């Protein structure tokens, strides 16, 4: 049995601080073998830089997945060749990096894949996520396969999960920054949750300071969103997988915030 922790989108300083404070304790208490974090918002809310990648690795993350905000103008393309970094698979062929990688821990191979949804995702012009996952599965023989499906619409996430139930170990949603309570093991033993959630400022609107979001929502007028600061929250899920079959037997949520300090 292998236990994998998937951490929801890490947003800027408050999110990083939560990982720095809690990640090693979570790993020990839950006997985690491998940690994946979504890092597409780790550098001031958008994208990832070398410094921030190194910070995530120093906190104990093994693999960093990304999303529609993967790329920044000030991030050198060579960063995406880093073996811990996985950008969305189903984007233009000229993009740097790869969308699926294989890791090995305790002689167990773990494939980690990052796929973008197409519904309400404006950036990166993602291609069909179903075809993308078909393509990856056809070329891979690892039993343990974790898919971070970075997508907005729960319907699209569930459709991918039902279609690939039994073909991958877990389909874990990211991007909305709100942890959903629908974690389950599907009929053919794929673990699923619509969204793992966020590591970021607790008093925020999905990581941003409320004032500007309220202004834009209320008036329809443009506003520059600011990253919120202050006490953080940490959202994650733990998935237990049989390394012989690749089947998941358990998925549960972790949610730490100022009102749930001891919930891990
Ligand atoms: Fe995103």
Boltz pocket constraint, residues with backbone or C-beta under 6 A from the ligand:
constraints:
  - pocket:
      binder: B
      contacts: [[A, 40], [A, 67], [A, 68], [A, 69], [A, 150], [A, 175]]
      max_distance: 6.0
